[in-house]
């Protein structure tokens, strides 16, 4: 069967990817089989600019590894940049946590330990030479196990393919490697990217281990939530980013179709599959999306998507409005079916509901955001005491899934009954 996958399945994925993004049989354009992110050439861009990231002010290394594990990507990046911690040390912390908690959560398929220490040493050596690659430099992460990495198994979560090794590098892995990130594990996908059941068991929700994480991006959601990785990459065809993020209480981002190339990633539906990050803050999602977005020849449906820098938004150009009838659930979760609430002035420690914050409504779904109810999560210690976190306007929904541009839906609230998870925005 594994030989058959290499000879048939993987080549078929590649051919289908080309077919879906090409003219088909003289059918009218646009046809139902010609699937592109945008029909208008006006929205295409020939130049993709990286975001200008904020720098975490006055970050000091905690004495406790547990506190380090729940720091944000941008905070960990600052610790590495200022040489308060090495990438090898961080890698060791997260590998230990993966091995400690995985027997209960069943979120890891393969530890990429040798590769992780190799990549972390390379990151440390570059920094010693004065070369800093950006906020993901030396940061450990995990990949959903439908994403190919040479020399390691890509099981698709299936017993049939549990020993399968695909000898190519997925585009998203290449992008993260070039950003200096360190792969520590291949994380659980449900069997053939469906639900949270895989050949090794069923992935659990760290907030309540009597519950399962739901959705095929079960491993990325559970691992990020439990502080086993700072971030992870998952995929969605119809809910596999949204639902696990909501259940496990993390912030994830569901990009517009075509934003992130899917080269050497298992296919379920060529016109629906998307890759996106699982993080613990909206700022981290922006940083990871910036690293992985882009067009690749291996995925003809991918394109360079023009994204405004979320860290430099002119709020004077937004239409200001106020919604007094939004359905409230689980604290500050919002259900705004037709128009999206935008909250400006985000930042760790910002108080929710502050009267001096600017709330705006954007009709076209291109710009949207919400508020995170920042309840202390497992291992959070005293973080988030200020009562909430305001998330940036390029994202909509929190704790379920975030979405960017062109009206992508967000996620539903959900999760453990024993704790107050961050509530999700329900996209229309």
C-alpha positions as CSV (number, residue, x, y, z in Angstrom):
1,X,0.0,0.0,0.0
2,X,2.8,2.4,0.8
3,X,4.4,1.7,-2.6
4,X,1.0,2.3,-4.1
5,X,0.8,5.7,-2.4
6,X,4.2,6.8,-3.8
7,X,3.3,5.5,-7.3
8,X,-0.3,6.6,-7.4
9,X,-1.6,8.7,-4.5
10,X,1.1,11.3,-4.3
11,X,1.4,11.8,-8.1
12,X,-2.4,12.0,-8.3
13,X,-2.5,14.7,-5.6
14,X,0.0,16.7,-7.7
15,X,-1.9,16.2,-11.0
16,X,-5.3,17.1,-9.4
17,X,-3.8,20.2,-7.9
18,X,-2.8,21.3,-11.4
19,X,-6.2,20.3,-12.9
20,X,-8.2,22.3,-10.3
21,X,-6.2,25.4,-11.0
22,X,-6.3,25.2,-14.9
23,X,-8.8,25.8,-17.6
24,X,-11.0,22.8,-18.1
25,X,-12.6,21.4,-21.2
26,X,-13.7,24.7,-22.7
27,X,-16.1,25.4,-19.8
28,X,-16.9,29.0,-19.2
29,X,-14.5,31.0,-17.1
30,X,-15.0,31.1,-14.2
31,X,-16.1,27.4,-14.1
32,X,-16.8,25.3,-11.1
33,X,-13.6,23.4,-11.8
34,X,-11.3,26.5,-12.1
35,X,-10.7,27.3,-8.5
36,X,-8.7,30.4,-7.8
37,X,-8.6,32.7,-4.8
38,X,-9.7,35.8,-6.8
39,X,-11.1,36.4,-10.2
40,X,-9.9,39.9,-10.4
41,X,-6.3,40.8,-11.4
42,X,-6.6,43.9,-9.4
43,X,-6.2,42.0,-6.2
44,X,-3.0,40.3,-7.3
45,X,0.3,41.6,-6.2
46,X,3.8,41.4,-7.7
47,X,5.5,42.3,-4.4
48,X,5.0,40.7,-1.0
49,X,6.3,42.8,1.9
50,X,7.0,41.3,5.2
51,X,5.3,42.7,8.3
52,X,7.2,45.1,10.5
53,X,6.9,43.2,13.8
54,X,6.7,44.8,17.2
55,X,9.4,44.0,19.6
56,X,8.5,42.6,23.0
57,X,9.6,45.2,25.5
58,X,11.7,44.3,28.6
59,X,11.4,40.5,28.3
60,X,13.4,38.6,30.9
61,X,13.9,34.9,31.1
62,X,11.7,33.3,33.7
63,X,13.4,31.0,36.2
64,X,10.8,28.3,35.7
65,X,10.7,26.2,32.5
66,X,6.9,26.0,32.8
67,X,6.7,29.7,32.4
68,X,9.0,29.7,29.5
69,X,6.8,27.0,27.8
70,X,3.8,29.4,27.8
71,X,5.6,32.5,26.6
72,X,4.4,33.8,23.2
73,X,6.5,33.3,20.1
74,X,7.4,37.0,20.0
75,X,8.6,36.8,23.6
76,X,10.6,33.7,23.0
77,X,12.1,35.3,19.9
78,X,13.2,38.2,22.0
79,X,14.9,35.9,24.6
80,X,16.8,34.3,21.7
81,X,17.7,37.6,20.0
82,X,19.1,39.0,23.3
83,X,20.9,35.7,24.0
84,X,19.1,35.1,27.3
85,X,18.4,31.6,26.1
86,X,19.7,29.4,23.3
87,X,17.6,27.6,20.7
88,X,19.1,24.4,21.9
89,X,17.9,25.1,25.4
90,X,14.4,25.9,24.1
91,X,14.4,22.8,22.0
92,X,15.3,20.7,25.0
93,X,12.5,22.3,27.1
94,X,9.8,21.6,24.5
95,X,11.0,18.1,23.6
96,X,10.8,17.2,27.3
97,X,7.3,18.6,27.6
98,X,6.2,16.7,24.4
99,X,7.5,13.4,25.9
100,X,6.0,14.2,29.3
101,X,2.5,15.0,28.3
102,X,2.0,13.0,25.1
103,X,1.2,9.6,26.8
104,X,-2.0,11.3,28.1
105,X,-2.8,13.6,25.2
106,X,-1.8,11.3,22.3
107,X,-0.9,14.3,20.2
108,X,2.5,13.3,18.7
109,X,3.2,10.8,15.9
110,X,6.9,11.3,15.5
111,X,9.6,13.1,17.5
112,X,12.1,14.8,15.1
113,X,14.7,15.0,17.8
114,X,17.9,14.6,15.8
115,X,16.7,17.1,13.2
116,X,15.6,19.5,16.0
117,X,18.9,19.6,17.7
118,X,20.7,20.0,14.3
119,X,18.5,22.9,13.4
120,X,18.7,24.5,16.8
121,X,22.5,24.4,16.8
122,X,22.5,26.0,13.3
123,X,20.2,28.8,14.7
124,X,22.6,29.3,17.6
125,X,25.6,29.3,15.4
126,X,24.1,31.9,13.0
127,X,23.2,34.2,16.0
128,X,26.8,33.9,17.2
129,X,27.9,35.1,13.8
130,X,25.6,38.1,14.2
131,X,23.0,36.8,11.8
132,X,19.4,37.0,13.1
133,X,16.7,35.7,10.8
134,X,13.7,37.2,12.6
135,X,11.1,36.4,15.3
136,X,11.0,32.7,14.4
137,X,14.8,32.3,14.6
138,X,15.4,29.2,16.8
139,X,11.8,28.8,17.8
140,X,10.5,25.1,18.1
141,X,7.3,24.1,16.4
142,X,5.3,21.1,15.1
143,X,3.8,20.1,11.8
144,X,0.5,18.2,11.2
145,X,1.5,14.8,9.9
146,X,0.1,15.3,6.4
147,X,3.1,17.6,5.7
148,X,6.1,15.9,4.1
149,X,9.5,16.2,5.7
150,X,12.4,14.1,4.3
151,X,13.8,11.2,6.3
152,X,10.7,11.2,8.6
153,X,7.5,9.4,8.4
154,X,4.5,11.1,7.0
155,X,1.7,8.8,8.1
156,X,-1.4,10.7,7.2
157,X,-2.7,9.3,10.5
158,X,-3.5,6.0,8.8
159,X,-2.5,2.6,9.9
160,X,-2.0,1.7,6.2
161,X,0.6,4.4,5.8
162,X,2.1,4.5,9.3
163,X,5.6,3.7,7.9
164,X,5.4,5.9,4.9
165,X,8.4,8.2,4.2
166,X,8.0,10.8,1.5
167,X,11.4,12.0,0.3
168,X,10.5,15.6,-0.5
169,X,10.1,18.9,1.5
170,X,6.7,20.5,1.8
171,X,6.7,24.2,0.8
172,X,5.5,25.3,4.3
173,X,8.4,23.3,5.9
174,X,10.9,25.0,3.6
175,X,9.5,28.4,4.5
176,X,9.8,27.8,8.2
177,X,13.3,26.3,7.9
178,X,14.4,29.4,6.0
179,X,13.0,31.5,8.8
180,X,15.2,29.6,11.3
181,X,12.4,27.7,13.0
182,X,13.1,24.3,14.6
183,X,10.9,21.3,13.9
184,X,10.5,19.2,17.0
185,X,7.6,16.8,16.1
186,X,5.2,15.6,13.5
187,X,1.8,16.0,15.2
188,X,-1.4,14.0,15.0
189,X,-3.7,14.2,12.1
190,X,-6.9,12.1,12.2
191,X,-6.8,9.2,9.9
192,X,-6.5,10.5,6.3
193,X,-7.1,13.9,7.8
194,X,-10.5,13.2,9.2
195,X,-11.5,13.8,12.8
196,X,-9.2,13.2,15.8
197,X,-8.9,9.4,15.6
198,X,-5.6,8.0,14.3
199,X,-3.8,4.7,14.3
200,X,-2.2,5.4,17.7
201,X,-5.3,6.4,19.6
202,X,-7.4,9.6,19.9
203,X,-6.1,13.0,20.8
204,X,-7.4,14.7,23.9
205,X,-8.2,18.2,25.0
206,X,-5.5,19.5,27.5
207,X,-8.2,21.5,29.3
208,X,-10.2,18.4,30.1
209,X,-8.7,15.1,29.2
210,X,-12.1,13.4,29.3
211,X,-12.8,15.2,26.1
212,X,-11.2,14.8,22.7
213,X,-9.8,17.6,20.6
214,X,-12.1,17.2,17.6
215,X,-11.0,17.9,14.0
216,X,-8.1,16.4,12.1
217,X,-5.6,19.1,13.2
218,X,-6.0,17.5,16.6
219,X,-2.2,17.3,17.4
220,X,-1.4,20.9,16.5
221,X,-4.2,22.3,18.6
222,X,-3.6,20.1,21.7
223,X,0.2,20.5,21.6
224,X,0.0,24.3,21.3
225,X,-2.6,24.5,24.1
226,X,-0.6,22.4,26.5
227,X,2.6,24.4,26.0
228,X,4.3,21.4,24.2
229,X,5.2,23.7,21.3
230,X,5.0,27.5,20.9
231,X,3.1,27.1,17.6
232,X,2.2,24.5,15.1
233,X,0.9,24.2,11.5
234,X,-2.4,22.5,10.8
235,X,-4.8,22.3,7.8
236,X,-8.5,22.7,7.2
237,X,-10.9,21.4,4.5
238,X,-14.1,21.8,6.5
239,X,-13.5,22.7,10.1
240,X,-10.2,21.1,11.0
241,X,-8.6,24.3,12.1
242,X,-11.8,25.9,13.5
243,X,-13.0,23.1,15.8
244,X,-9.8,21.9,17.4
245,X,-8.8,25.5,18.1
246,X,-12.1,26.2,19.8
247,X,-12.1,23.0,21.8
248,X,-8.5,23.3,23.0
249,X,-8.7,27.0,23.7
250,X,-6.0,28.3,21.3
251,X,-5.8,31.1,18.7
252,X,-5.6,29.8,15.1
253,X,-5.8,31.4,11.7
254,X,-7.7,30.0,8.7
255,X,-6.2,31.9,5.7
256,X,-8.0,32.6,2.4
257,X,-7.6,29.7,0.0
258,X,-4.3,30.0,-1.9
259,X,-2.6,32.2,0.6
260,X,-0.2,29.3,1.7
261,X,1.0,26.9,-1.0
262,X,0.2,23.2,-0.2
263,X,3.1,21.6,-2.1
264,X,3.8,18.1,-0.8
265,X,0.9,18.1,1.6
266,X,-1.7,15.4,1.5
267,X,-4.9,16.4,-0.4
268,X,-8.5,15.9,0.6
269,X,-10.2,18.5,-1.5
270,X,-8.1,20.5,-3.9
271,X,-10.6,23.4,-3.9
272,X,-10.9,23.6,-0.2
273,X,-7.7,22.6,1.5
274,X,-5.9,25.3,3.4
275,X,-2.9,25.5,5.8
276,X,-2.7,27.8,8.8
277,X,-1.0,28.3,12.2
278,X,-2.1,27.4,15.7
279,X,-0.7,29.8,18.3
280,X,-1.6,31.2,21.7
281,X,-2.0,34.8,20.5
282,X,-3.2,36.7,17.5
283,X,0.1,38.5,17.2
284,X,1.9,35.1,16.9
285,X,-0.5,34.0,14.2
286,X,0.4,37.1,12.2
287,X,4.1,36.3,12.5
288,X,3.7,32.7,11.5
289,X,1.4,33.5,8.6
290,X,3.9,36.0,7.3
291,X,6.6,33.3,7.3
292,X,4.6,30.6,5.5
293,X,2.5,32.6,3.0
294,X,3.4,32.6,-0.7
295,X,3.1,31.1,-4.1
296,X,4.8,27.9,-5.2
297,X,4.9,26.1,-8.5
298,X,3.9,22.9,-6.9
299,X,0.5,24.4,-6.0
300,X,-0.9,26.3,-9.0
301,X,-3.8,27.5,-6.9
302,X,-1.5,29.4,-4.6
303,X,-0.7,33.1,-5.1
304,X,0.9,36.1,-3.5
305,X,-1.9,37.6,-1.4
306,X,-1.6,41.3,-0.7
307,X,-1.9,41.6,3.1
308,X,-1.7,44.9,4.9
309,X,0.7,45.0,7.8
310,X,-1.5,44.3,10.8
311,X,1.0,46.0,13.1
312,X,0.7,49.4,11.3
313,X,-3.0,50.1,10.8
314,X,-4.3,53.7,10.4
315,X,-7.4,53.6,12.5
316,X,-8.5,57.0,11.1
317,X,-9.4,55.2,7.8
318,X,-11.8,52.8,9.5
319,X,-15.5,53.3,9.8
320,X,-16.3,53.6,13.5
321,X,-19.4,51.9,14.7
322,X,-20.9,50.2,17.8
323,X,-22.9,47.0,18.2
324,X,-25.1,46.9,21.2
325,X,-27.0,43.7,20.3
326,X,-24.2,41.2,19.7
327,X,-25.0,37.9,21.2
328,X,-22.6,37.3,24.1
329,X,-21.5,33.8,25.0
330,X,-18.8,32.4,27.2
331,X,-17.6,35.9,28.4
332,X,-16.5,38.0,25.5
333,X,-17.2,35.7,22.6
334,X,-19.0,37.5,19.8
335,X,-21.6,36.2,17.3
336,X,-21.9,38.8,14.6
337,X,-23.3,37.1,11.5
338,X,-23.3,40.0,9.0
339,X,-20.7,42.4,10.1
340,X,-17.5,42.0,12.0
341,X,-16.5,43.9,15.1
342,X,-13.0,45.4,15.0
343,X,-11.1,46.4,18.1
344,X,-8.0,48.5,17.7
345,X,-5.2,49.1,20.1
346,X,-4.5,45.5,21.0
347,X,-1.7,44.4,23.3
348,X,-0.9,42.1,26.2
349,X,-2.4,43.5,29.4
350,X,-4.9,45.8,27.7
351,X,-8.1,45.9,29.7
352,X,-11.2,44.5,27.9
353,X,-14.1,46.8,27.4
354,X,-12.0,50.0,27.9
355,X,-13.9,53.0,26.9
356,X,-10.9,54.6,25.1
357,X,-10.5,51.6,22.7
358,X,-11.7,52.2,19.2
359,X,-14.3,49.7,17.9
360,X,-15.1,49.7,14.2
361,X,-17.3,47.7,11.9
362,X,-16.1,46.7,8.4
363,X,-18.7,45.5,6.0
364,X,-16.7,43.6,3.5
365,X,-15.1,41.1,5.9
366,X,-11.6,42.1,4.7
367,X,-10.7,43.5,8.2
368,X,-12.1,42.1,11.4
369,X,-11.2,41.3,15.0
370,X,-12.5,40.5,18.4
371,X,-11.5,40.3,22.1
372,X,-9.9,37.4,23.8
373,X,-11.2,36.4,27.3
374,X,-7.8,35.7,28.7
375,X,-8.6,33.2,31.4
376,X,-5.5,31.5,32.9
377,X,-4.8,28.3,31.0
378,X,-3.0,25.2,32.1
379,X,0.5,26.3,33.3
380,X,-0.2,30.0,32.7
381,X,0.7,31.0,36.2
382,X,-0.2,34.6,36.7
383,X,-0.1,35.6,33.1
384,X,-3.1,37.5,31.7
385,X,-4.2,39.0,34.9
386,X,-5.1,42.3,33.2
387,X,-8.4,40.8,32.2
388,X,-8.0,40.3,28.5
389,X,-6.1,40.7,25.3
390,X,-7.2,42.8,22.4
391,X,-6.4,41.1,19.1
392,X,-5.3,42.9,15.9
393,X,-7.7,43.9,13.1
394,X,-6.3,41.5,10.5
395,X,-7.9,38.6,12.3
396,X,-11.5,37.7,13.1
397,X,-12.5,35.4,15.9
398,X,-10.5,34.2,18.9
399,X,-10.1,30.9,20.6
400,X,-12.0,29.3,17.7
401,X,-10.2,30.3,14.6
402,X,-9.1,33.6,13.1
403,X,-9.6,34.4,9.4
404,X,-8.1,36.9,7.0
405,X,-9.6,38.6,4.0
406,X,-12.3,37.7,1.6
407,X,-14.8,36.7,4.2
408,X,-13.4,33.4,5.5
409,X,-15.4,32.0,8.4
410,X,-14.2,31.9,12.0
411,X,-14.8,29.2,14.5
412,X,-17.3,28.2,17.1
413,X,-16.8,28.3,20.8
414,X,-16.4,25.0,22.5
415,X,-14.2,23.1,24.8
416,X,-13.9,21.7,28.3
417,X,-16.8,22.2,30.7
418,X,-14.4,22.5,33.7
419,X,-12.6,25.7,32.5
420,X,-13.6,28.9,30.7
421,X,-12.0,28.6,27.3
422,X,-11.5,31.6,25.0
423,X,-14.7,32.0,23.1
424,X,-14.8,31.9,19.3
425,X,-16.3,34.2,16.7
426,X,-18.8,32.6,14.5
427,X,-18.1,33.6,11.0
428,X,-21.0,33.8,8.5
